[in-house]
Amino acid sequence: MGVTMKTSYVTVITMMLGIVLFIGCESTSEPGTTGNFVLYLTDAPGEFDEVNISVESVEVHRAEDGWIVINDVPEVYDLLELTNGVTAVLGEAVLDPGLYTQIRLMIGEESNVVLDGQTYDLEIPSGLQTGLKLVQSFQIEADYTYELLLDFDAHRSVNQLGAINEFVLQPAYRLQSIATSGSIAGSVEPAAARAVVTVYQGGEVVTTTYADEDTGDFKVIHLPEGNYSVHFEAREDGYGEHTMDNVSVSVGETTQLDPVDLE
């Protein structure tokens, strides 16, 4: 295993002090009174054609005064399009400083899975009534942007019941602060192997992704700092598998691995 490149990313917040006057009105915003919050969505893929989650709204819970809506525009997200480093913004808002303890996704009735070209309803227990609650505490500070990644695992989250047309979502996910994370990237040869890339820590699966089927490139984003094992296995017959141990991830950096050959 070789580490050949590291890419840093830093969130830059620019503060401008002063009073801006407009004809007939005056700005009431004051620096140092609010912070910003952004929630991103990505997915560890599963063996489906599509996993469509209908999100009616996104809320966060402030310890002092309850639920606050940060996105009320309904949208359907195909989780399987949000892999290999691709994300979508679930919600963003200007928030008062303080401790926030939960995130809640209000789920719509349009959620479904597509398997072998057939569409099936996806049951989400309590998702329509009380919402899908994700327990994660975070602190909003004035003049600071807090970015959080919600990483679903479609393979472990979508379970098929006894009948072929019954599917239920039992969420397996991780929530990770982007500011305290790093990433792993590389490529798998040949691309025709359609490799699945699985990241382990302490013998437990952290997340997975699929290498790009045209280029073999992959990227596993926003992992906590530490050492990992990365396992590569083909989804097509006739190829081998490979594991890299002691892959180091540092905050704010992308660890670039040497190409992996599964021939």
N, C-alpha and C positions, 0 to 999 in steps of 0.2 A: 504494500500500500504506500502510495506516495502522496504528499501534499504539495501541490505545485502553485496554487494561487489562492489568495484570500481576498474577498471583496467586502468592504465595509459599507454599512449604511447607517446614517445618522438622521434622526428627525430634527429639523432645524425650526425653531420658533422665533420669529422676529417680533419684538415689542416696539411699538411706536407710541411715544408719549406726546400729549399735546391736546389742544382743543380745536376741533374742526367745526367751523361755523357754516351753516347753510342759510339761504334766504328763507326767513320765516320760521326756522327751527334750529335747534341746537342738539348735538349728539349727547346722549346720556350714558354712553358706555364708559366704563372706567377700567383702566388696567389693574390687574391684580385681584379681580373679583370673581372670575370664572375660569374653568379649564375646559379642555376638549376631550371627547371620547370617540373612538372609532372601533367598530366591531367588524372583523373580517371573517369570512366563511371559506373553508377549504374542505377537502374530503380525501379519505383513504379509500380507494375504489373497491368495488365488489363485482361479482360475476353477474351483472345485470346489463341490459341495454340502456336503461335509464332509471334513476331514482329521483323522482320529482317531489319536492317538499314545498307546499304552499304556505307561505308566511304572510299572515294578515298584518301583523304589527310586531315591533320589537320594543321591549321595555327593560329598564334597569331599576333596581330597588335601592333607594337611598335609606341608610339606617335611620336617619332622623325623621323622614316624612313620607316614606312609602314609594309606590311605583311611579315611574316617569317614562312616558312614551318618547322613544328616540327615532322611531320610523313607523309611520302609519300608512305607507303606500304598499298595498298588497303586491306580492311578486312570487312567482314559482321558480324555484332553483333546481336545476338538474345537478345533483351532487356529483355525478360522474363527469361533468364538464369541469369540475373544480379540483383537478388533480395535477400532480407534477409541477407544483409551484404556482398554479393559477388560483386566484382568490376572487371573491366578490364582497362588496361592502354590504353588510347586513343592516347597519345603522350607524349614524354619527350625529353628535349633538354637542352643544355648549352646555355644560353642567356646572352647578354650584360645587365648590370644594366640599369634600367630606368622604365618608366611608360608604361604599356601595357593596352590597352583599350577594345579589343574585341578578341573573338575566332571565328574561322570560320571552319565549317566542309563542305568539298566538297563531295556531295552525288552522289553515282553511281546509275545506272538504275536497279540494282538487288534488290532494296528495295521492301519488300512485307510483307503481313500479312497472317497468316494461321488461318482460323476459321472453326471449325467443320471438319477439315481434308482437306479443300479446300484452295488453295493458290490464293491470289488476289494481283494485283499490288498495291503498296502504292505510291500515288502521293505526292511529296514534293515540293510545290510551290517555284520556284527559286532555289531549292536545286542543280539542275544540272548545272545552269548557274552561279549564283553569290554565291552559297553556303548558308549554314544555319548559320546565324550570331548570336552569343550569346554575348550580351553586358555585360561585367564584367571588371572592372578596377582592376589591381593588380600591385604591385611594385616588381621588381626583384632587389635583393641586392647581392653584391659580397659575395661569399663564403657561400651562404644560399640557401637551397632548399625550393621552394614554391610549395606546393601541393594543388591542387584544385579538388573538386569533382563536376562532372556534373550529377545531379540526374534527369533523365527523368521521366515523369509520363505517362506511356503508356495508362492508362485508359482515361485520359483527353486529350492526344495528338493525338490519332488516332480517327478520326471521319468518320462515314459511311455516304455517300451521299445518294441521293434518291434511286439509284439502289443498289442491294445487293452486286454487285461486284465492287463498287467504294468506295475507302478509301483514305483519305487525311490526311497527318501529319500536324497538327497545334501545334507546340511544346509548351508544358507546362513543365517547368523545373525550377530547382533552381541550383545555383552555390554557393558552400560553401568552404571557406578556411578550410583545415583540421586542421591547427595549432590552429584555434580559435573555435573548435567544440568539442562536446562530443556525446555520443551514449546512446541508451536505449536497454536493452535486457531482455528477460524473456522467459516464456513458457505458452502455453495455453492447457488446458485439457478439453475434450479428443482431441487427435490429429485428430480423425475422424471428428471433427467439421469443419476442414479446415478453420480456422479462418482468417479473414482479420484484420490487425492491422492498425489503422489510428491515426496519430498524429496531434493534433490541437494546435493552439496557437491564442488566441484572436478570437476564433470562426472560423478561417480559416484553411483549410487543409494545413499542411506543407508537409507531405509525407505519404505514405502507404507501407505496405509490407504484404506478406502472411506468416503465421506460417508454419513451415515445416510439411508436411502432414504425416510424419512417427513419428516424435518426439514431435511436437507441439512447438518447439523452434523458437524464432524469434529474430531479431536484426535490429534496425533502426539506421543507422550510420550517423555520422557527422551532428549533429544539432547544431545551434548556442546556446550559453549558455543562459539559461532561464528556465521558468516553462511551462509545457505542460499538455494537457489532452490527454490520450491515450484510444482509444475506441476499444473494441474487439467485433466482430460480426461474427457468423458462416456463412459459405457459404452453409452448408447443413441444411436441415429442421430439426426441433425438438430440437434445442438448443437455449439457451438464449443469452444475450449480457451483456457487462459490460464496465464501464468507470472508469478509474483512473484519478483523478484530481491532480493538483499541483505536477506533476512529475518534479523534479529538474534535470537539465542537467548542468554539469560543464565542463569547457574546459579540454581536455585531459583525460577524464574519461568516463567509461561506467557505467551507472546507472542500476543496476540489480533489476528487479521487482520481487515481490512474484508471485508464480504461479497463474494463472487465471483459474477458473473453470466455463465452460459454460454449464454444465449439467443442 
